[in-house]
Amino acid sequence: MSEILNLTVETNSARLAESINRANAWFEAHDLSERIVYLANLVLEEVLTNINKYAFDDDEIHDVEVRLRHEQGQLLIEFKDDGKEFNPLLSPPPDPNRSLDRSEAGGLGIHLVRKLADTVEYQREQGKNVLRVRISLGDA
């Protein structure tokens, strides 16, 4: 099984579910632990949902490139989109007293990803947002 899975996810909910299913088949083929699969799914859902909701000012379908890579005891999940520039690492932690329905871009989901992943890196490359999330596989 390939050490890399490349996905192109269209910014709509039907493609999101299909892509997550493909990712889960890849996780299973790599015999990743339930904990790692849970964390990876959380990262995929949170980041792709945020891109879908906040990255674009139009109603067009946009492609988000997602790359999963198994390397050196880590799972790397990389997202590339051509939406508005947004560095989630600059977002302050959410106010725990603020209600969920008043959350903004870079709110609870991004905070959760940052807390659960080993590292989260952001760059703006050639007009695209590039977010790299690394999860240590430990004993997985």
Secondary structure by P-SEA (a helix, b strand, c coil): cccbbbbbbcccaaaaaaaaaaaaaaaaaacccaaaaaaaaaaaaaaaaaaaccccccccbbbbbbbbbbcccbbbbbbbbccccccccccccccccccccccccccaaaaaaaacccbbbbbbcccbbbbbbbbbcccc
